[in-house]
């Protein structure tokens, strides 16, 4: 998945790079805040995409008459 495999790792790398640059005085605090905000927004986008995927899967299962059974925290199909 694009978010998990590329976008989030790149955002984490950017935060690490900007943090190192901030610690050496190369960039200001605002740059670090921007990088952290971008990471949080990317993570939120990933979570929204995963929730949508789960919702669509449930809709498909219902349409096909395949109702999963929940046992504890595990879904049995």
Buried (B, 14 or more C-beta within 10 A) or exposed (E): EEBEEEBBEEBBEBBEEBBEBBEEEEBEEEBBEBBBEBBEEBBEEBEEBEEEEEEEEEEEEEEEEEEEEEEEEEEEE
